[in-house]
Amino acid sequence: MGSIENSAVAAAALTLNDSLARQREAFARDPHPSRQERRRRLLLLEKLLRDNIDSLAAAIDQDFGHRSRDETRLLEIFPSLESIKHARRHLGQWMRDEQRPVSLWFQPGRAKVVLQPLGVVGIIAPWNYPILLAAAPLAAALAAGNRAMVKMSEYTPRTARLFADLIARHFTPEEVAVVEGDAKVAQAFALLPFNHLLFTGSTKVGHSVMRAAAENLTPVTLELGGKSPAIVGPDYPIGHAAERILVGKTVNAGQTCIAPDYVLLPAGKTAAFLDAARAVVNRCYPDMARTPDYTAIIDQRHFAR
């Protein structure tokens, strides 16, 4: 069994290296995509999302066991579309050369910063917002004139399969490639010599990603989880505090990196806060076990912790 797994990982690594090589070659042929070309790629990504809102929401729903489709639209699809719109609106400004002052000794010379695409960007997306945290950084990479490879989470296989199919229909493999597979494939992905690597996930896995990227001196952007306290001031209305905190905690069933983990309250306010918090939950989710508006925990391991 172990030899079979090792062979599968080795085959995946070869595929990853081949995909990276193809994108590098394509980038070398066109290292400075025009504003029109970048806009075209962004519009393709936007069309992909707009035309498949329902199917993407259904795939995420199946991966979670139940995921409110309204939450998927509100928290994943619409913010992704907004990221693309923002990038399209600012493309000209972002691509513009930046003038710099020149010392007296170098006049009448002139100096400017010419912004250049990096090359091939790797994106490792997490399971809690699988579309948003794949599409939004992808939009940024495309706006900057880069090629991109996206590793989807193994915890959302249906979403990963659908997103991979949609990307393949809208982009060439030299523009965008989506990678599926388990944690070992993710490890092989992080070892690739990208020009930049973005990872969203846990601090523990972030350490592994950083170590792997260091082998190639790959610059890395990490967005890691942690603990998020909510602090309630002595003069702030407890009812308002409970409503705001519980909304943040119940959206996506609290499976958000900045969801409140615990609350620090003024002395003597604990009972009042708990009563207000229960009232908020009962009002928003009167029958939580059956409501279509509340999301399930992704799997048993995450439920247990």
C-alpha positions, 0 to 999 in steps of 0.5 A, a space after each residue: 500500500 505504501 509503495 502505491 501511495 509513494 508512486 501516486 505522489 511521485 506521479 503527482 509531483 511530475 504532473 506539477 513540475 510539468 504544469 509549472 514548466 509550461 507556465 514558465 515557458 508561457 510567461 517567458 514568451 509574454 512576460 508583460 501582458 497588456 492591460 487588455 489581456 489582463 482585463 480579458 483574464 479577469 472577465 473570464 474569471 468573473 464570467 466563470 463565477 457568475 455563470 456557475 453560482 448555483 452549481 458552486 453553492 451546491 458543490 460546497 453544500 455537499 462537501 460540508 454535509 450542509 452549507 447554507 447556499 445563501 451564505 455561500 453567495 454572500 460570503 464567497 461568490 459576491 466578495 470574489 466578484 467584488 475583488 475582480 471588479 476592484 482589480 479591473 477598475 484599478 488595473 491602469 493605476 496599478 500598471 502605471 510607472 512610478 516616477 522617482 526623484 533624481 539626485 542633483 548629481 544625476 540630472 538631467 537623468 530621470 528615474 522611475 519604477 517599472 512594475 513587472 509581473 513576477 511569473 508563476 504564482 502558487 495559491 494554496 486555498 483552505 477548505 472553510 472558504 474554498 471559492 473565495 480564497 482561491 478566486 480572490 488571490 487568483 484575481 490579484 495574480 492575474 491582475 498583476 500579469 502572472 500565471 497561477 497554479 491553485 491547490 484546492 483543499 482535499 476537504 472539499 473534493 467536489 468543490 475542487 473538482 468543479 472549480 478545476 473543470 470550470 477553470 479548464 473550460 475558461 483558461 488554458 493550462 498555461 494561464 491557470 491550472 487547478 491542482 487536486 489531491 491530498 496533503 501529500 500533493 499539497 506538500 509537493 505543491 509547496 516544494 515547487 519553485 514558484 515566483 511567489 506562494 500564497 497560503 491560507 490555513 493553520 499555523 501548523 501547516 503554515 510552518 510546513 509550507 514555509 519550510 518547503 518554500 525555503 528550499 527554493 527561496 520562494 517568497 511566501 505570503 501566509 494568512 494563518 489562523 489564531 485566536 480571536 478574542 472579543 472585548 466588551 467595554 464597560 459602557 457598551 450595551 450587552 445586547 448589542 455586543 451579543 448580537 454582533 459577536 454571535 453573528 460573527 460566531 455563527 456565520 459559516 458555523 464559526 469556521 472563519 479565521 477571525 470568528 470570535 473564540 472567546 469574550 472578555 466581559 466587564 465583571 458581573 456582566 457574564 449572565 446578562 451576556 449569556 442570556 442575550 447570546 441565547 436570545 440572538 441564536 434563538 431568534 436567528 436559528 429557532 430550529 437549528 437542527 433543521 434550519 437551512 440557514 445554519 452550516 454544518 461543521 466540515 467533518 468529524 475531526 473538526 467537530 471534535 476539536 
